[in-house]
């Protein structure tokens, strides 16, 4: 991640994905994003998850009943914890877990589940 600097090497110019990372397209995609887009791109990805967490918690707090509140908070927690664990593994704070980064990692089943969670969160926020 450090070789990206502040502005990055440019899209597609990462050298770490060439046999240095075990799964650069799924488990370590955040390090590729940080190298290609730099610190600004990495902070943008983290900011997107912070906004997602804030909006999900707000949707849960404004739900009309307790079930919607807990459902919104729980699904938001699932998405944010998955992103937090993936970023922590990428920057070597945690051992490798095999958890993909929501919306960004390669893999259809993870994306389908993440989009279903977002659909339920949108439904909770619609009834708020």
C-alpha positions in Angstrom: 0.0 0.0 0.0 2.9 2.3 0.7 4.1 2.3 -2.9 1.0 4.1 -4.0 1.8 7.3 -2.2 -0.7 10.0 -1.9 -2.1 10.0 -5.5 -1.3 6.4 -6.5 0.3 4.7 -9.4 -2.7 5.0 -11.7 -5.5 2.5 -12.5 -4.1 -0.9 -13.7 -0.5 0.0 -12.8 -0.2 -2.0 -9.6 2.8 -4.2 -9.2 1.8 -5.9 -6.0 -0.9 -7.9 -7.8 1.8 -9.6 -9.9 2.4 -12.7 -7.7 3.0 -10.8 -4.4 -0.5 -11.0 -2.9 -2.2 -14.4 -2.4 -5.7 -13.3 -3.6 -5.4 -9.7 -5.0 -8.8 -9.8 -6.7 -10.8 -10.7 -3.6 -9.3 -10.8 -0.2 -6.6 -8.1 -0.7 -8.4 -5.8 -3.1 -8.1 -2.9 -0.7 -4.3 -2.9 -1.0 -4.6 -2.9 -4.8 -7.0 0.1 -4.6 -4.7 1.9 -2.2 -1.7 1.3 -4.5 -3.4 2.3 -7.7 -5.5 5.2 -6.3 -3.2 6.2 -3.5 -4.1 7.4 0.0 -6.9 9.6 -1.5 -8.6 6.6 -3.1 -8.2 4.4 0.0 -9.7 7.2 2.2 -12.5 7.6 -0.3 -13.3 3.8 0.1 -13.2 4.1 3.9 -15.4 7.3 3.7 -17.9 5.4 1.6 -18.2 2.8 4.3 -18.5 5.4 7.0 -21.3 7.1 5.1 -23.0 3.7 4.6 -22.7 3.0 8.4 -24.1 6.4 9.3 -27.1 6.1 6.9 -27.8 2.5 8.0 -27.7 3.3 11.7 -29.9 6.4 11.0 -32.4 4.3 9.1 -32.5 1.8 11.9 -33.0 4.5 14.5 -35.9 6.1 12.6 -37.7 2.7 12.0 -41.3 2.7 13.3 -40.9 -0.5 15.3 -38.3 -2.4 17.3 -37.9 -5.1 14.7 -37.1 -2.6 12.0 -34.7 -0.8 14.3 -32.8 -4.0 15.3 -32.8 -5.3 11.7 -31.4 -2.0 10.3 -28.7 -1.9 13.0 -27.8 -5.5 12.6 -27.5 -5.5 8.8 -25.5 -2.3 9.0 -23.2 -3.9 11.5 -22.7 -6.9 9.3 -21.7 -4.7 6.3 -19.4 -2.5 8.4 -17.8 -5.3 10.3 -17.1 -7.2 7.1 -15.4 -4.0 5.6 -13.5 -3.4 8.8 -12.2 -6.9 9.0 -11.1 -6.9 5.3 -9.3 -3.5 5.7 -7.7 -4.7 8.9 -6.4 -7.9 7.2 -5.1 -5.8 4.3 -3.1 -3.5 6.5 -1.8 -6.5 8.5 -3.7 -5.8 11.8 -5.5 -9.1 11.7 -4.5 -12.5 10.2 -6.0 -13.5 6.9 -9.7 -14.5 7.2 -10.9 -14.8 3.7 -13.6 -12.1 4.1 -14.2 -10.1 0.9 -14.7 -6.3 0.9 -18.4 -5.5 0.2 -19.2 -4.1 -3.2 -15.6 -4.1 -4.4 -14.2 -7.7 -4.1 -14.5 -10.1 -7.0 -17.1 -12.8 -6.4 -20.8 -13.0 -7.3 -22.2 -14.6 -4.1 -20.8 -12.0 -1.9 -22.1 -9.2 -4.1 -25.6 -10.8 -4.2 -25.8 -11.0 -0.4 -24.5 -7.5 0.0 -27.0 -6.1 -2.5 -29.8 -8.1 -0.7 -28.7 -6.5 2.6 -28.8 -3.1 1.0 -32.3 -3.8 -0.3 -33.6 -4.7 3.1 -31.9 -1.5 4.5 -33.6 0.6 1.9 -36.9 -1.0 2.8 -36.3 -0.2 6.5 -35.4 3.4 5.6 -38.5 3.7 3.4 -40.8 2.9 6.2 -39.1 5.3 8.6 
